[in-house]
């Protein structure tokens, strides 16, 4: 199921773990990335075979962690932190603004498939709030104006399925 490059990464991972079962989390991450951001029953079964564990174990692990998704996400997955420190710095206002601007509630994807919006509890960057992750990139100390500029720039992108987003002017990235 993996692309040749993805299979190379899986083989390297499995070679680093004496017990293949211990490679499950990184294998699931690679599988999700290969499948444009989400896992299907087929990918879970494939991971179970690769890691030599029962499918029920893979399902238990994958459903335990919130970073694994089971339905397609938008081209840009926006995760907005609304934990205490981010909320005090404007995280809740950014989330509300994005819901209104994108015409979608947190937990959903825009009709055009461009943006998925998710409210998250903590991104581990409490001193840098408000924080938004766009796909895999952190953007810190955001304002609504910076968020709007980011959305405008991303909406114009012609890249089919971006792995990472380059820092947007005005917003820092870790």
C-alpha positions in Angstrom: 0.0 0.0 0.0 2.9 2.4 0.7 4.5 4.3 -2.2 8.1 3.1 -2.9 9.4 6.0 -0.8 7.0 5.3 2.0 7.9 1.6 2.0 11.5 2.6 2.3 10.7 4.6 5.4 8.7 1.8 6.8 11.5 -0.7 6.2 14.0 1.6 7.9 11.6 2.1 10.9 11.1 -1.7 11.3 14.8 -2.3 11.1 15.3 0.0 14.1 12.9 -1.9 16.4 13.8 -5.4 17.6 10.1 -5.9 18.3 8.0 -4.8 15.3 5.0 -4.0 17.5 7.0 -1.1 19.0 7.1 0.6 15.6 3.3 0.9 15.4 2.9 4.6 16.2 5.5 5.7 13.6 4.0 3.3 11.1 0.6 4.7 11.7 1.9 8.2 11.2 3.5 7.3 7.9 0.3 5.5 6.8 -1.8 8.5 7.6 0.6 10.8 5.7 0.5 8.4 2.7 -3.3 8.5 2.7 -3.6 12.3 2.7 -4.1 12.7 6.4 -6.4 9.9 7.5 -6.5 6.2 8.2 -8.9 3.7 6.6 -9.7 0.1 7.7 -7.3 -1.1 5.0 -4.4 1.0 6.3 -5.0 -0.2 9.8 -5.0 -3.8 8.6 -1.8 -3.2 6.7 -0.1 -1.6 9.8 -1.2 -4.7 11.8 0.5 -7.0 9.4 3.7 -4.9 9.2 4.0 -4.6 12.9 2.8 -8.2 13.5 0.1 -7.3 16.0 -3.7 -8.1 16.0 -5.9 -5.6 14.2 -7.8 -5.0 17.4 -4.6 -3.7 19.0 -4.0 -1.3 16.1 -7.5 -0.1 16.3 -7.2 0.5 20.0 -4.0 2.5 19.6 -5.2 4.5 16.6 -8.5 5.5 18.3 -6.8 6.3 21.6 -4.6 9.1 20.1 -6.3 12.2 18.8 -3.7 12.8 16.1 -5.0 10.0 14.1 -8.0 10.8 11.8 -10.5 8.4 10.2 -12.1 10.6 7.6 -10.7 12.9 5.0 -9.5 16.3 6.1 -9.3 19.4 4.1 -6.2 20.3 2.2 -5.4 22.6 5.2 -6.1 21.2 8.6 -6.4 24.1 11.1 -6.0 23.1 14.7 -6.8 26.0 17.0 -5.8 25.8 20.7 -8.4 27.0 23.1 -6.8 25.9 26.3 -6.6 28.4 29.1 -3.4 30.3 28.1 -4.3 30.4 24.4 -7.9 31.5 25.2 -6.6 34.3 27.4 -4.5 35.5 24.4 -7.4 35.3 21.9 -7.5 31.6 20.8 -11.3 31.4 21.3 -11.8 34.6 19.3 -9.6 33.2 16.5 -11.7 29.9 16.4 -15.0 31.9 16.3 -13.6 34.1 13.6 -12.5 31.1 11.5 -15.9 29.4 12.0 -17.6 32.5 10.6 -15.1 33.2 7.9 -14.9 29.7 6.6 -18.7 29.0 7.2 -17.9 25.8 9.1 -18.0 24.7 12.7 -15.0 23.2 14.5 -14.8 19.4 13.7 -15.9 19.9 10.1 -14.5 20.6 6.6 -15.5 23.3 4.3 -17.7 22.3 1.3 -14.8 22.9 -1.2 -12.5 20.6 0.8 -9.9 23.3 1.4 -10.1 23.7 5.1 -10.8 21.5 8.1 -11.2 23.3 11.4 -10.5 21.6 14.7 -10.6 22.9 18.3 -7.8 21.4 20.4 -7.1 21.6 24.1 -3.3 22.0 24.2 -0.6 22.2 21.6 2.2 22.4 24.2 3.1 26.0 23.4 1.4 27.8 26.2 3.9 30.7 26.2 3.3 31.5 22.6 -0.5 31.7 22.4 -2.7 31.9 20.6 -1.4 29.0 18.6 -2.7 27.4 15.4 -1.3 24.4 13.7 -1.7 24.4 9.9 -1.1 20.8 8.8 2.2 20.3 10.6 3.4 23.8 11.2 2.9 25.8 14.3 1.9 29.5 14.0 2.3 31.5 17.3 1.2 34.8 18.7 -1.5 35.0 16.0 -3.9 37.8 15.6 -7.2 37.7 13.6 -5.6 39.8 10.9 -2.6 37.4 10.6 -5.0 34.5 10.5 -7.0 36.2 7.7 -3.8 36.8 5.7 -2.8 33.2 6.1 -6.3 32.0 5.0 -6.1 34.2 1.9 -2.6 32.9 1.0 -3.6 29.3 1.5 -6.8 29.6 -0.4 -4.8 30.8 -3.5 -2.3 27.9 -3.3 -2.3 25.5 -6.2 -0.3 22.8 -4.4 -2.3 19.6 -4.5 -1.6 18.2 -1.1 1.0 20.2 0.9 3.0 18.3 3.5 4.1 21.4 5.3 3.2 25.1 5.1 6.0 27.6 4.9 5.8 30.4 7.5 3.4 33.1 6.6 4.6 36.7 6.9 3.5 38.1 10.2 3.1 34.7 11.9 6.1 32.9 13.4 6.5 29.1 13.0 8.4 26.7 15.3 
